[in-house]
Amino acid sequence: MKFQRGQAMVEFAFILPLFIFLLFGIIYFGMAFSDYIALNSFARSSAREASISTESAPYNDIKAKYSQKDLPANIYEWNPKNLKDFKMEDISITTDGKSSKNVQVTINASLSKDKDSLTQIFRNILGEDSLFDIHIQYTMYKEPSSSS
């Protein structure tokens, strides 16, 4: 009977670190997913605002509006002032011989490089930074202005 109690403690000592690692992995994945959802929402909302705008070049105002917003968990680094991270442009898509004007929003974010964060622990374990980078591209039909 005495040996069985010691056996349970040894088994618990072996399983506890794995359980804690799994638990923190689930929490970290949830935080990264919340950042992904926020960036996806930024892309969709900014594309929608640009597509219904009656101004000739509303992109700077829209970029300024979204540059004030932060990510919920800050697992990812996103700099909306950088053209590479937040790009809005008019594009023309041709289908069946018909050309239509569209707004395309591209958002890029990479894992945080903060040395004192949980991200660094997972980066050391999983390696390869670019594997977990976020690239979102959202295209929306540009509505014709009412003045034309």
N, C-alpha and C positions, 0 to 999 in steps of 0.2 A: 504494500500500500504506500509506503514512503517513497519508493522509487517511481511510482506512477505520477506523483505530484511533481517531482523533479523533471520527469520526461515532458510533461505538459508545458513547463516553463521553458525548457530548451526549444521545443517546437514553436512556442510563441515567440521566442527570441529570434528564431530563423525567419518566421513569416512576417513579423512586424515591419522590418525595413522595406520589404517588397510591397506590403500593403500601403505604407506611407508614400513610397515612390509612386505607386499607382494613383493614390488619392491626389497628390500634388500634380501629377500629369493630367488628371481629369480637370482639376481647377485651372491649370495653365491653359489647357485646350479651350475651356469655356471663356477665359479672358481673351485669348487670341481670336476666337470666333466672334466675340462681341465687337472687337476692333474691326474685323472684316465686315460685319453687318453695318457698322457705322460708316465705313468707307463706301460701301455699296449704296447706302442711303444718300451720302453726300454726292456721289456720282449721278444717281437718278434724279435727285432734287435739283442739282445745278443744271443738268441737261434739260429738265422740264422748264425751269425758269428761263433758260436761254432760248428755248424753242418757242415760248409764248411771248417773249419780249418784243415790244414794238420799237425799241431803240435800235440804232444801226450797229453799235458795238457794245453790248451790255456785259461782255465777258469780264472786263476789269472789275465792275461793280459786284458781279456774282462771285468772282474769285475773292474779293475783299471780304464779302459776307462769310464765305466758308473758311477763310483763313483764321477767323476768330474762334472756330469750333475746335474742340480737343477730342481726342479719342478716349473712350471710357476707361480702358485699362492701360493705355500707353505701352503695350507690348511691342507695337510697331512704331517706327519713326516715319512721320509724314510731315513734309514741309510744303504747304500749299503755295508758298511764294516761289518755290522752285518750279520752273517750267517743265522739268522732267517728271516731277511728282504729281502735278495737277495741270493738265493741258486741256483746253477747250478750243475747238476749231469747227469751221463750217466745212462740210464735205458734200460731195455730190455722188449719189448712188444711182446707177443706171440699171433698171430691170425692164425687160421686154421693150426696149427701145425708148422708155420714158425715163427722164432724169428728174430726180427729186432732191431738194436741199434738205440736209440734215445737220444736226449738231452732234458732234462726237466729243465725249468727255473721257479722258484717260487719267486714271489714278494709279500711282505706283507707291508702294510702301515696303520698307524692309524691316527686318527684326531689329529691335533696339540694340545698340552696341554698348549700353551702360554696363560697366564692369561689376557693379554691385547689385544687379538685379537677378531675378529668377530666370530671366531669358538667357543669361550667360551660362547658368548651370545646364540648361537644356541644350544650348549651343555646343557646349563642351562634350556632352554625351552623344548628341545626334550628329554633330559636325555639319559641314556644307551649308553655308548661310543662304545661298540663293534658292535652296530647295523650298524654303518657307516664305519667300517674298510674295507679296500680293500685287497682282496686276489686274485692274478692273477697267474694262472699256465699255462704255454705255453710249449707244447711238439712239437719238430720238428724232422723229420727223419734225422739221421746222414748219410751223403753221404760217400760212401767208398772212401778212399784215392786213388789217382792215382798211388801211388808207389806199391800197392799190386796187 
